[in-house]
Amino acid sequence: MDTLAIIIAGIMAYLVGSIPTAVWVGRRFYDIDVREYGSKNAGATNTFRVLGKKAGIFVLAVDILKGFVATHLATLLLDLDHIIAYDLIYYQIAFGILAVIGHIFPIYVNFKGGKGVATILGMVIALHPQVALLSILVFLLVLIATHYVSLGSIIAGFSFPTFLITIPVFRQNNPTLVIFSSILAFLLIITHRKNIKRLLAGSESKIYLFRRRKV
């Protein structure tokens, strides 16, 4: 184990996660700081609401990529013999978490970022792409049916550990991923407390993928 290489990779994971995609896109191309509008979050969902689909899709893609790349830094360490294969999952999770922390508290823009859902998605795609894709499908179905991104995110978050537990081909010999993804699912509830209140009150904003939003 190479401690220095691990520390450097951890710092890189945080810095990659800290890239404030929504803020930079808004300022560069729209002369707008998305943190001053809508939900005031520097994430893809608020970018969709404030700047539109084109900007929202770009921000979503980059934020997903941040989590994916940061998590895969552990694979790079393994390939360079800085860690052992048995520990790979732990470093993948650690670096993914650092990227999510970076997204929520980005060093580049005064530590005021988004909720980290897209970066978490990139992280879980790196951890288990098949189950992640099933969870994305769940998210899309909920979004298309209800037009609520927050509800889709929460349900998709819980579907990930559920699929790992219930579908035989996806069951893990190491329960670490199941435990971690279950914790993530509950964290989604915590980070979406305000959204849940608005959902219950019927005042949550909707996003329409295939048609214009009703006025």
N, C-alpha and C positions, 0 to 999 in steps of 0.2 A: 504494500500500500504506500502510495506516494502522497503524503499529507499536503505538501505544497501545491501539487497539481490539483488535488481535490479542492483546496481553498480557492485557487485561481478559477477553477471551473464554477464553483459556487458563486463567486463574485460576478463572473460572466453571465450566469443564469439570471441573477438579479438585474444586471444592467440590460440584458436583452428584454426581460419582462418589463423594465421601466420605460421602454420606448413608448412615448405617449402618442400613439398613432392618431387618435381622434383629435387631440389638441393641435398637433402639427398640421394635419390635413385641414382642419377648420381655419387655422390662422393663415396658412400658406395660400389656400385656394378660395377661401370664402371670407377672409378677414373677420372671422368669428371665433370666439372661444366657446366651445360647446358646453363648458362647465358653467356658463352664465345663462344657459337656456334649458328649457325642458326639465328633465329630472336632475340636471346639473352634474351628471356623471360623465366621465371621459371614457365612454365605452361605445360599442357598436350600436346598441339599441338606441341610445340617445342621439347618436350620429344619424341614424335612420330618420328619427323624428325631426331633428333640427336641420340637417343638411341634405336629406334625401337618400334615395336608394343607391345611387352610384357611389357616393362617399361612404355610405353605410356598409356596402358590400366590401369595399376596399379595406376599411378599418376592421371589419369582421375577419377577413382573410389574414391580414397581417397579425392581428391579435391572437388568432388561432396558431399561426406560424410561430409566434413568440414562445408559446407554451410547448410546442412540438420540438423546436430547436433546443430550448433550454433542457428539456427532459432527455434529449438524445446526447447531450454532453456526457452523460454517464456512459453511454455506449462507446463514445470516443475514448474515455478513460480506460474502459475495458480493453478496447482494441490496442491501446498503448501499454497495456499491462500495469496500469496504475492502481487498478482495483481487481478483485477476483469475481468470477461469474456469480458466485452465491450471493454477493452483496449488491449485484446490479440493481435489483428492484428497489432497494433502499436508497441508493443514490439517485435513481430516476425520480423517485417520489420527492426526495429532498430538493433536487434541482428544479423540479416542476413547481414545488411550493415556493421556492425563492423567486421564480418568475412571476407567480401569481401575486406574491407580496410586492414585487416590483411594479406590477400593473396597478395595484391598489394604492401603493405609496411610491410613485415614480420620482426618482431623484432629480430628473431633468426639469420638472415643472412643480416645484415646491411640495412634493409628496401628496398631491391631490389628484388621484386617478379615478378609475372605474371600479366595478364590482368584481372583475376578474373572471366572469363566466366564460368568455371566449378563450381566454388563456388557459383556463381549466380544461376546456374542450380539447385544445391542442395537446395538453398534457396527457389526457386519457387516451387520445388517439395514438400517442407514442407508446403508452403503456399496454393497451390492448385494442388495436384498430378494429377488429371485428365487432366486439361488443360496443365500442364507441360509435360505430356506424349504425348499429341497431338503435342506440340511444338517440342519435341524430334523427333517425327516422321517426322515433316517438315524438321528439321535439317538433318536427315539421308537421306531423299529423295534428298535434295539439294546437300549434300555431294556426294552421289552416282552418281548423274547426272553430277556434275561439278568438283568434287574432290577438291573443295575449302572449307576448314574449316571456314575461315573468312566469306565467303558469307553465308554459312549455319547458322552460329551463328547470323548474322545480321537479316536474314529473319526469323529465329526461334524466335528471340527476339521480333520482331514486331508482330509475329503471336500470342503470348501469350495474349496481351491486345485485339487484334482483336477477338480472340475466346471468351474472356470474354464478349465482347460487342455484338457480332453477334449471338452467340449460346444461345438460350433462357434458357436452363437448367443450364448454367454456369453463367448467369447474377447475379451480386452482388447487394444486397440491400445497402451495404456500398460501395461507389465508391472508397474508399481508395486504394484497390488493383489494380483497373483499372488505376488510376492516377499514382500509384507508378510503375507499370509494363510499362506504357507508357514512363515514365521518364527513366527507365532502358534501354528501347529500343533505345532511342536517345543517351544515354550514350555509348551504344555499338558502335554507329557510331563514336563518339568522340575517343574512345579507339582504334578503328580500322582505324583511318585516314590513316596511312601508308599502311595498307592492301588494303584499297579502292584505293589508288593511284596505287598500284601494280596491282590490278585487272583491272583497267582502262588501264594500260600500258601493260597488258598481261604478267607480270613478277611475279605474285604471285605463291608461291610454292604450289604444289598439293600433296594430300595424297590419296593413293589408299588403300581401305579397303580390297579388295578381290583378289588383284594380286600385283605383284611386281611393283614398280615404274619404269617407263621407264627411260632409261639412255639417 
